[in-house]
Amino acid sequence: MTAVKAGIDWIIGMLRKDQSPDGSWDYPFETGISTDAYMIILLRTLEINDEELIQGLTKRILSRQGQNGAWKLFYDEGTGNLAATVEAYYALLYSGYYQKEDTPMRAAKKFILANGGLEEVGMYTKVMLSLTGQYKWPSTSPLPIEVVLLPLHFPINFYSFSVFGRANLAPIMIIADKKFTMKTDRSPDLSHLHLHRNDVDQWSRSDEYRSLFSFIEDGVTNLLGIPEQLHKLAIDRAKKYMLDRIEPDGTFYSYYSCTFLMIFALLSLGYEKTDPVITRAIEGIKSMKCEIKDLPHMQYTTANLWNTALIGFGLQTAGVAPNDPMVVKANRYLLERQHHKFGDWVIHNPKTMPGGWGFSAVNTILPDVDDTTAALRSISRIAPSELQAWERAITWVLSMQNDDGGWPAFERKANSKLLQFLPIEKAEFLLADPSCADLTGRTLEFFGHYTNLSTEHTAIKRGIRWLLKDQEKDGSWYGRWGICYLYGTWAAITGLSAVGVAADHSSIQKAVDWLRRIQNNDGGWGESCHSDSKKSYAPLKASTLTHTAWAIDALITVSEKPLPEIEKGINYLAGALKNDDWTTDYPKGQGMAGGFYIHYHGYRYIFPLLALVHYREKFETK
């Protein structure tokens, strides 16, 4: 038995063992310790004394503290992350199980003060600190809440923002408008973490923002109606936006952050802590708890559908039959979760019926292009018997193409250049949903390999044009939802190849040269999370299974023979499959550069499986 076959068989065995009874794979969607900290703060603020959960979360938070007292978002971040350290420190104090005098707390305080104190954390952390009484609200809101009333034709309106941006901004605008604060008898006092007086505005205000804010205010002033009535209408509209998008589990869009904020927004509007909407929301985010190394972790969302779509497709690619019970259950799980409701995507795409898939276990109204093509790959072998589901989804994906020819994640036309002037940290990640190389490449790969669309189809030709134009000077592509240039380059190469772009095309060859150039001495590849903030490739100086799999798969796709780099990569992959160290825990997904990274626990199986299978099919069976 070859090492490649042994590796494939081992991965399939692991996946068979890990499948849940409902047919899904519930591998954790791990995002550091912020959600754990926020959960402690939420429970203590609402005086919900779930001591078992709070104690478990404190243990997990402490287990992640560095020797210098700080917490990091990723292994090679540097000395630590200020926002994560503030959130962890606050949660541990609020838990009541740790005091300022304890050694871990003194070390954390020293790091926080050395890095600028509370004034230097980002906007979202400041919002949390303000609504729990630890930071002064700014004299004016980051955005006037009347923005929700601006018409769609106004250059900046509520639907200019991405759906993720709206979901977080709607409750923030309510809370900031009310300058809502909620403290308890157990609230810690974090005044010792301020380096400046906390009675002045420390929220960012650039000249560009002041100009844009005046422009927005002019638009608001031109709304017809009495200002007081318009203000009340705006608050009601923002509240309705939240309540209309609550998922079956009680969460707002099944995201932790906007559900957390929604709870406080409703409290600011007079809801009781015991109101069913609030108690259901709390139960919903509690239901997203998972166990990692015997400690609880509050997931930001669940990744069950994404995991299941990728794994279902990967297993069938590896030769597991569509009628194998493992695949049958996976595909049934996917088909039951195809969307039938209209979501916000219809605002900029009004002529299409629902047909996509979402990301989480309970998502019913927030489909995205990547999950939809992933689900379609998994059900492709049974498509003739599921023709209606198949055709609805393909129609939806085609309709989601942006005017520039690329594909976004959630919505068309949600990439206004004006958004960069708003005083919101990482606005380009939180408020925009642009065309990106990973989505466009993977969508083209799906159309090229799994449909009968001609390569002369207008959508495909426009997608190719956009992707070739988006290539970086060094030959790579930036991937928005993964880390980072390796992810984008893999998606672009496999996508372009699938729709007929020849392997000797100059763009492909430039990308291949880049991949060969950055291979590590051990045969693998690894990329640092610093890439997304630097806006250029940053080597990790260590190899990871997932990065290696992406690089190898891209090279296999466009190589007629097994290049030495491919052989070395396959040897690394086959020998490292069972590794269990910091490289296997290293984030391979991103949500916000410098602030939000994702460790997908299933990636260590999914992408090595595909790379090994594609190697076997192309080079070992000849």
N, C-alpha and C positions, 0 to 999 in steps of 0.2 A: 504494500500500500504506500503510495506516495505521500509526502508531507502535505501536499495540497489537498488530496482526498481526505486525509486524516483530519485536517483542519476543518474542511467543509462538514464532515460527519459530526465532529465535536460540536460545532456551532449549531447544527440542526438539532442535535440532542439537547443542548442547553435551551434552545427556543421551545422545543416540545415540552420540556420540564417546566418552563416558566409561564406557559400560557394559562390565563385565568379561565375559570369555568364558563364565563360569558363569551369566550372566544377572543378576547383582547389580550394585549400585553400591557400591564400597568407599571412598566419600568419607571422609576422616579424621574420627575422633571425638577432637577435640583438647581437651586439658584442662590447658594450662599446662605447667610444667616439673617438677612433683613426681614424676610417674612416671619421667621421665628421670633425675632425681636418685636415686630409690630403686633404679633399675636398676643404676646405677654402684655404689651402696652394697652391693647384693645380690651383684653379680659379684665385687667386691673382697673381701667378707666370706667368700664361698665359694671364693675364690682361683681363680676362673674368669677367666683373663686374655684376654678377647675384646677386644683392643686397638682393633681397627677400630671396633667398636660403642662402646666407652668414649670414644674420641677424638671420634667423631661426636656423641655425646650431650653431651660437654663443650662442643663448639662451639655446639650449639643452646642450651644453658643460658646461655652467655656472651652469645650474640646477643640474649637477652631481658633482659639486665641494664639497669637504668636508670642515668642519669648520676650519681645519688646513691648508687649501689652496691646498691640494692634491686631485688627482683623484685616484680612486681604480678600479680594474678589477672585484672585487667581494666584497660582504658585509664585510666578516671577513678577508680581506687580511692583515690587520694591519694598519699602519699609512697611507699608500698610495703606489702608483706605480710610480716609477721615470719616466719611459718612457712615460706613459700616461700623466703625469703631464707636462713634457717637451713639448709633442705634443700639448696638450691643450693650454698651455701658448703661444707657438709660433703661433698657429692658431688665438688665440684671439688678439694678437698683430698685426699679419698680416692683420686681418680683417679690422683694422683701427677704430673699434668701441670701443677699450679699449686701455688704455695707461699704461706704466710701473708703474705710480704713483697710479693707481686705487687700492683700497683695496684688491680685489680678486687677482690681479696680484702680489702685494707685498707679499701676503701670499704664493702664488705659488712659487715665486722666493726663498723665505726663505726655503721652503721644498726642492726645487731642490738643492740648495747649501748645505743644511744640509745632503743631501744624495749622494754627490759626484759630482754634476754638470753634464755637458754634457758628460764628459769623461766616466761616468758610465752607460750610456744608452746602449742598445743592438745594434747589428750590423745593423739591418734594420732601426732603428731610425737614426743611424749615416749616413747611405746611403742617407736617405731623407734630413738630415741636410747638407750633403756634396753637394748634387746636387742642393740645393737651396742657397749655399754660406755661410752656417753657421758653417761648420766644414771642416777641411783639409783632402783631400783624402790621403790615405796611399801611400807611395812611390812605393809599388808594389800592384797589384790587389790581392784580396783574392784568386782568381784562375786565371791562365792565360787563356785567351779566347780560345786558341788553344785546350783546353780540348774538345771542341765540335767536333774536328777532330779526336780524338783518336778512334781507332777501338774498336768494341764491345768486342773483346777478351782481351783487356788491362784491368788489374785489377781494375783501376778506369777510367771510361769514362763517357760521358754525360748521358748515359742511366743507369749508376749505381745509379743515383739519382732518387728519386721519381718524378712523374710527377709534383707534386706541387713544389718540389725543382727546377726542370728544368724551370718551368714557371716563377719563380722569379729570378733564377740565370742567365738565358739568357739575360734579359735586364740589370741586375746588372753588368754582366761581360762587356757588351758594355759600359755602363756609366762609370764604374771604369777604363776601359782601356783608355777612352777618357778624364778621370778626368773632366767630364762635370759639369759645374756650370751655373746656370741661376738665375740672380737676376733682380730686377726691382727697380724703383724709390721708391716703397712702401715697399721694403724689410726691415724688422726690423733688428736690430743689436743685436745678442744674445751673444756678447762677454762677457757680465757681468755674464753669466752663466757658464763660464769656470773657473775651479779651477786651471788649469795648463795652460802653454803657448800652444797656438793652432798651433805651428809650428813644432811639433814632432809627430811621429806616435803613436797614442793612440789605435790602433787596435790590438787585441790580437795576440800574436805570441808564441805558446808553442813549446817546443823542438820536441814533436811528430809531430806538424804541419810542422816545418821546414824540418823534415825528409821526411814527406809525400810530401811536396811541391817540394823537390828536386827530389823525385821519379817521380812525375808528369812531372816536367820539363825535366827529362831524356827521358820520353816517348815522349814529345813534340819535343825534339831535334832530336829524331830518325825518325820523320815523314819525308817522302821524299819530297823535294821541297826547294825552296829559302825562307828563313825566312820571308822576306817582303811579298811575295806572299801568304805564308801560313797564315800570320797574317790577310791579307785582306780577304782571303777565309774564315777564322774562323769568322770574323765579318759578312760577307755575310751569312754564315750558321746560325749564331745566329739570325740575322734579319729575315731570311726566316723561322726559327723555330717559331718566334712570329707571323709573318704575315699569315702563313699557319694555325694557330690555333685561328683565330679570329672568334667569334661566330656571328650569324645573327644580334645581336644587336650592334655589333662593339666592344665588349669587348674581351679581351684575356682570353679564357677559362671561361668567365663569373665570374672571380674573380677580386675583387677590387685591391688588392695589385699588381698583375702582370700587370694589365691594366694601373695603375698609373705609374709603372716603365717603361712599354713599351712606353708610351707617351714621357717620358724623353729620353729613348734610341733612339727613332726615331728623336727627336729634336737634339740629339748629333750627329746624322748621317747626319744632314743638312735638315731634313724635316722642312717645314714652319709650324707655329702654326695653319695656316688655311688649312693645307693638309686634304683632306677628311678622310684619315685613322685616323688622330688625332681627328678631329671634331666628327666623328662617335663614337670613343672610349669614348669621353667625354659625348656625348649624351647617350651612353650605360650605363655608370656608374651612370649618372643622373637618368636614368630610373629605377634604383634599389632603388631609394629613397622610404621610407615608412614614415608613420606618427605614432608616439608613444606618447600618451598623448598630442596630438595637437602640437607636435614639430617634425620637420623633422629629419630622421635618414638615413644616407647613409649605406645601407646594404652591407656587404662584398660580398654577393651573395644572390640570392633568394633561398628559400627552397620550392618552390611550388610543385615540383614533389615529394619530400620526404614527405612533409605534406600530399599530396593527396593520395599517396600510403598507408601510415600508416592509414589515416582516412578511406579510402575506405575499407580497410581490417577490421578495427575496427568496422565500422558500420555494416558490414555483419556478423561479429562475434556476434554482439549484436542483430541480428535477423532482421535487415533491409534487405528487399528482393533485390536480384540482379537486378530486374526490376523496383525498386523504382527510380524515375527520378534523385534523388540525387546520387545514386550509378551508374546509367547508365552514367550520365555526367562525373563522376569521372573516371570511367573506360575508357570512350572514350578519355578523356584527356590523360590518361596514354598510351593507345595503339597508339595514334597519335605521341607519343614522344619516342617510342622505337627506338634505334639507328640502322642505316643502313650504317654508315660510319665507316671506320677503324680509330682507334685512336692510341695513343702511346702504348697502351697495347699490340698491335700486335708485337712489337719488341721482347718481351720475350715469346710470345704466338702466333707463326706465322701460326699455322695450323687450326685456328678457325675463323669462320665468325662472324661479328658483331651481337649483339642481346641483349645487356644490356640496362640499363637505367641510366641516369645521375641524378644529384641532383637539378639543378636549372630549372627555367622556360624555358630557351633557350638553354640548353646544348645539343649538337649534337655529340660531339666527345670525351667526357670524361665520360664514364660509370663507375659505381662502383658496387661492389658485393652487398653491403647492399641495395642500391636503387633498384637493379634488383630483389632481392628476395622479397623486400617489394612490388614492383609493381606486381610481380607474385602472391603474397598472395591475393592481391585485385582482380585480374582477374581470380583467380583459379576457381570460380564457373561458369565462362563462358568459361573456357579453351577449351571445346570440339568445340566451334564455332570459336575459335581463336588458332587453333592447331599449325599453323606455327609460330606465335609469341611466343607461349608457349614453343615449342620445341627448337627454336633458342636460347631463353634466358637460358633455362636449360643447353643446350650444352655449352653456353658461361660461365656460372657460374662454371660448372664442370671443364672446361679448365683453370680456374683461380686459382685453388688450387696450393699452393706452394709445393715445393719438400719436405718440412718438414711435410706436412699433414694439415697445417692450411690455412686459407684464409686471404689474404690482402684486402685492400680497392680498389685500383686502378690498380695495376700491380703485376705480378709475379716477383720474383727475384730482388726486389729493396730494399735490406736490407744489403748492404755491411758493414761489421764491420769497414772498413777503414774510413767511413764517419765521425765517431766520432772524428777523429783527425783533421778535418778541422776547421778553426777559425770562425765557424759560430754558433752563439748562438742557442741553442736548436736544433742542427743538427739532433738528433735522431727523432725529430718530423717533421722537415721541409724537410729533405733529404731522409728519409727512409720510407718504406711502408711495414712493417713486417707483418707476420701472427699475428693475435690478437684474444683474447678470445671472444670479442663481435661479430666480424665478423664470426668467426668459429662457435660459438654457434648458432647465428641466421641462418646461412646457414644450419647447421645440423637440426635445428628446421623446416626449410622450407622443406628440403628433407624428413624428417620423417613424417610430417603431410600432405604434399600437393603433394607428388609424389608417384609413386609405386616402387621407388628404394628400393631394399632389404637392410636390415641392414648389410648384408654380402657384399654389394658392396664395392669395394676396396677404393673408395673415402671416404665413410662414416667410414669405419674402421680406415683409416689413420687419418681422422678428429678427431675421438674419442680419438685415441692414443695421438695426439698432445695436445688436450684439457686437458686430464687427467695429462699429463706431465707438463702443463703450470700452474697448480693450485698452489697458494701461500701456505706457510706453515700453515697459520692460517685458511685455508679452502676457502678463497675467490679467485676470479680471477680479474685481472686488465683489465678494459675496456678502450681501446685506444681512442674511440670517444665520450665517455660520462663521467660523473662524478660519479664514477670512478670504485671503487671496487664493489659498489652496481650494477652498470650497467653491468660490466663484469660477476659478479656472477649470476645475473638474466639470462643473455644470455647463460651462460654455463650450468646452471641447466636445463633450458627449452630446450636447444638444445640436451643435453645428454639424457634427458628423452624421447624426441621425437624419438630418434633412438635406443631405447631399453635398455639403461643403467638403471638398476633397482634402485628404490628409496632407497633400503637398501645398495646400493654400498657404500663403505667406503668414496669415494670422495664426493658423494652427501650428505651423513650424516654429513661429516665434514663441508660442506658448509652450511647446514641447521643449525647446531650448531652455526656457526659464525653469521648467520643472526639473530637467536634468541637472541644471546648474545648482539648484538649491538642495539636492539630495544630501542627507547626512552620511557620514562615513560608515555607519552601521547598516546602511541600506534603506533606512526609513526616512520619513519626513516629519517635521513638526513646526508649527507656527504659533507664535505668541499672541495672546489677546491684545498686546500693545499695538498690533497691526491696525485695528480699527481707529484708535485715537491718532496714531501717527499718519494715517491715510497712505501707508506704504507697507510692504511686506516686512515683518520683523520675525527673524528666526527664533524658535524656542530653545535651540541648542540641545534638544533631546527629541527623540522620535516618539510618535504616538500611533496607536493602531488606526484610528480614524483618519488622521491626516495622511498616513501612509496609504491607506486603502483608496482615498480620493485620488492621490497622485498616480498610483499604479493603474487604477481603473481608467483614468484619462489617457495614460500612455498606451495601455493595451488597446484602447478604442481606435487609435490612429497609427498603430504599428503593425507592419506586415510580419515581422519576426520578433522574437523576444529579445529586446535590447538588453545589454548588460545591466542597465538601471532597473529594468523590470525584474530581471532574475534576482538581483540583490534585494529589491523591494519585497518580492514574494518570499524569499528566504527569511527576511526580517519578520514579515507578517506571520508566516507559519510558525516561527520560533517564539513569537511574542504573544500569541493568542491568549495564553493563560496568565499573562502578567497581572499583577495587582499592586500598583504603586501610584505615585502622584501623577504619572503620565496618563494612567487610565481614568483618573478622576478629573483631569484637566478639562475645563469647559471647551466644547466644540461648537456651541451656539451662542448667539448674542442677541440681546434685545436693545441695548443702549450702550454705545461706546463709553468706556470708562465707568459705567454704573450698573450694568445688568448683564450677567453672563449665565449660560445654561450648560449644565452637565447632563446630557441625555444618557442615561444608563444603558440604553439599548444600542447605542451607536457602535459600541465595541464589538457587537455581533453582526449588526446589519451590514455595515459597509465592508468589513473584511470578507464577509460571506460573498457579496457581489463581486469583489475584486478577485477572490480565489476562483469562483465559478467562471467568470469571464476569461481568466487566464487558462483554466482547464479546457474550456470550450475552444479557445482560439489556438492554443499552442500545444496542449498535451494530447489532444484527440486526433491530431493529424498523423 
